[in-house]
Amino acid sequence: MTGFALLAFLGAGHAHMVPEGAKNVAKDSPYRNNVLRGLNFLIQQQDARGKIGKGSTYETAIATIALCEAYALTRDPRLQGPAQRAVNYLVSIQHPVTGGWRYGERDPGDTSVVGWCVMALRSGQMGGLNVPSSALDGARRFLDRVAGKIKIEDKEYTKAVYGYTDPGASFNLTAVGLLCRQYLGWGPLVPDLHAGCKFLMRYKPPDKDKVSNPRNLPLYG
């Protein structure tokens, strides 16, 4: 939860320090100390191997994203070591055959956990940290394993939709799988990406005027 909260602050440009020449960091942020305390908390929960917290891989992956994003935004040298150790830990617990991640170390993998780990590695990579290409290749290998087949407009696609631990066509996990594919190099002209998006559009949120909303809550923005 601390990782999630930090990502909200960082995404809005609120960091614990303002690096020289920074354009995307609020210069007079009233939340600077909050962000600093959050980052210090995450670092305090990190063990010598790089794992953050006592929970599952979800916990470490989300916290790793926050550390990597904070380092990329500020280039604070105090964050480089903890962020790199967190990345190293995720790489070390990746399943050697499937290329996936799950709740425990070297579990065969599921698409939900893989999504967070890929985001963490990509954040580290974009922040200038060392991310082995073999780890990213493993993630691609896992996605290939859980990709399902779908036919759209009489054409079959083999990497447009995704399952949980086996080939499938889950709405939620297809969104995760396609996002990972983009982080791992797919560009906007990849046919399977377009096909997957068409699949997702079948499940888009309903029109506001067709939704029962007795409490008059805001829907979809």
C-alpha positions in Angstrom: 0.0 0.0 0.0 2.9 2.4 0.7 4.2 1.6 -2.8 0.8 2.4 -4.3 0.6 5.7 -2.4 4.1 6.7 -3.4 3.3 6.1 -7.1 0.3 8.4 -6.8 2.5 11.2 -5.4 5.4 10.6 -7.9 3.0 10.4 -10.8 1.7 13.9 -9.8 5.2 15.2 -9.7 5.6 15.2 -5.9 9.1 13.9 -5.0 11.2 14.0 -1.8 13.8 16.3 -3.5 14.1 18.5 -6.6 17.1 17.6 -8.8 18.8 20.4 -10.7 17.2 21.2 -14.0 14.1 19.0 -13.2 11.0 19.8 -15.3 8.6 17.2 -13.9 9.0 17.7 -10.2 7.0 20.2 -8.1 9.5 22.7 -6.7 7.4 23.7 -3.6 5.6 20.4 -3.0 3.9 20.3 0.4 4.2 16.5 0.3 8.0 16.3 0.1 8.3 14.9 3.6 5.5 12.4 3.1 7.3 11.0 0.0 10.6 10.8 1.9 9.1 9.0 4.8 7.4 6.5 2.5 10.6 5.8 0.6 12.5 5.3 3.9 9.8 2.9 5.1 10.2 0.8 2.0 14.0 0.7 2.3 13.7 -0.3 6.0 11.6 -3.3 4.9 14.2 -4.5 2.5 16.4 -7.5 3.4 20.0 -8.2 2.3 18.8 -10.0 -0.8 16.6 -7.1 -2.0 13.2 -8.5 -1.0 10.9 -5.8 0.3 8.4 -6.8 3.0 7.4 -10.2 4.4 4.6 -11.0 1.9 4.4 -12.3 -1.6 6.0 -11.3 -4.8 3.2 -8.7 -5.3 4.5 -6.8 -2.4 8.1 -6.6 -3.5 7.2 -5.9 -7.2 4.9 -2.9 -6.3 7.5 -1.5 -3.8 10.2 -1.9 -6.5 8.2 0.1 -9.0 8.0 2.9 -6.4 11.7 2.9 -5.7 12.7 2.8 -9.4 10.3 5.6 -10.3 11.5 7.8 -7.4 15.1 7.1 -8.5 14.4 7.9 -12.1 12.6 11.1 -11.2 15.2 12.5 -8.8 18.5 10.6 -9.5 18.9 10.5 -5.7 22.0 8.3 -5.2 20.6 7.1 -1.9 17.9 5.3 -3.9 20.1 3.7 -6.5 21.4 0.8 -4.3 18.0 -0.2 -2.8 16.3 0.0 -6.2 18.9 -2.1 -7.9 18.8 -4.7 -5.1 15.1 -4.9 -5.5 15.4 -5.4 -9.2 18.1 -8.0 -8.7 15.9 -9.9 -6.2 13.0 -10.1 -8.7 15.4 -11.4 -11.4 16.7 -14.0 -9.0 13.3 -15.4 -8.1 12.0 -15.7 -11.7 11.1 -19.2 -12.7 14.0 -20.6 -14.8 11.8 -22.5 -17.2 8.5 -20.7 -17.6 10.0 -17.2 -17.2 7.2 -16.2 -14.9 6.7 -15.0 -11.3 4.1 -16.0 -8.7 3.6 -15.7 -5.0 6.7 -17.5 -3.9 10.3 -17.7 -5.2 10.7 -19.5 -8.5 7.0 -20.4 -8.7 5.9 -21.3 -12.3 4.1 -18.0 -12.7 0.8 -16.4 -13.3 -0.1 -13.5 -15.5 -1.3 -11.2 -12.7 2.0 -11.3 -10.7 4.0 -11.3 -14.0 2.4 -8.0 -14.9 3.7 -6.2 -11.8 7.1 -7.8 -12.1 7.4 -6.7 -15.8 6.4 -3.2 -14.8 9.1 -3.2 -12.0 11.8 -4.3 -14.4 10.8 -1.8 -17.1 10.8 1.0 -14.5 14.2 0.0 -13.5 15.4 -0.2 -17.0 14.0 3.2 -17.9 15.7 4.6 -14.8 19.1 3.4 -15.9 19.4 0.4 -13.6 20.8 -2.9 -14.7 18.1 -5.3 -16.0 19.4 -8.4 -17.7 17.9 -9.0 -21.1 17.4 -12.7 -20.1 14.8 -11.7 -17.5 12.8 -9.8 -20.2 13.2 -12.7 -22.6 11.8 -15.0 -19.8 8.8 -12.7 -19.4 8.1 -13.0 -23.2 8.4 -16.7 -22.9 5.9 -16.8 -20.1 3.4 -14.7 -22.1 3.8 -17.0 -25.1 2.8 -19.9 -22.8 -0.4 -18.3 -21.6 -1.5 -16.7 -24.9 -4.8 -18.1 -26.2 -6.2 -18.2 -29.7 -8.9 -16.0 -30.9 -10.6 -15.4 -34.2 -11.7 -11.9 -35.2 -13.2 -11.1 -38.5 -12.3 -14.6 -39.8 -8.7 -14.2 -38.9 -7.0 -16.2 -36.2 -4.5 -14.6 -33.7 -2.3 -16.5 -31.4 -0.9 -13.8 -29.1 -3.8 -11.4 -28.7 -5.5 -12.8 -25.6 -4.1 -14.2 -22.3 -5.0 -16.6 -19.5 -3.9 -16.9 -15.9 -1.5 -19.9 -15.7 -2.5 -21.6 -19.0 -3.6 -20.4 -22.4 -6.9 -18.5 -22.2 -8.9 -15.4 -23.0 -9.5 -13.6 -19.8 -10.7 -10.0 -20.1 -8.6 -8.8 -17.1 -5.5 -10.8 -17.9 -5.6 -9.9 -21.6 -5.3 -6.3 -20.5 -2.3 -7.2 -18.4 -0.7 -9.4 -21.1 -1.0 -6.7 -23.8 0.4 -4.0 -21.5 3.4 -6.3 -20.8 3.8 -6.9 -24.5 4.1 -3.1 -25.0 6.6 -2.8 -22.2 8.6 -5.6 -23.8 8.7 -4.0 -27.2 5.5 -4.4 -29.1 4.7 -1.3 -31.2 1.4 0.1 -32.3 1.4 -1.7 -35.6 1.6 -5.3 -34.2 -1.6 -7.1 -35.5 -2.1 -9.1 -32.3 -2.1 -5.9 -30.2 -4.9 -4.6 -32.4 -6.8 -7.8 -32.2 -6.4 -7.9 -28.4 -7.7 -4.4 -28.1 -10.8 -5.3 -30.2 -11.4 -8.2 -27.8 -11.2 -5.8 -24.8 -13.6 -3.3 -26.5 -16.3 -6.0 -26.3 -16.2 -5.5 -22.5 -15.8 -1.7 -22.3 -17.7 0.1 -19.5 -21.4 0.6 -20.3 -22.8 4.0 -21.3 -23.5 6.2 -18.3 -27.2 6.6 -19.1 -27.6 2.8 -19.2 -26.2 2.2 -15.7 -28.4 2.0 -12.6 -27.0 4.6 -10.2 -29.4 5.2 -7.4 -26.9 7.1 -5.3 -25.9 9.3 -8.2 -22.2 8.5 -7.9 -19.8 9.6 -10.7 -19.2 6.9 -13.2 -16.2 6.6 -15.5 -15.0 10.2 -15.0 
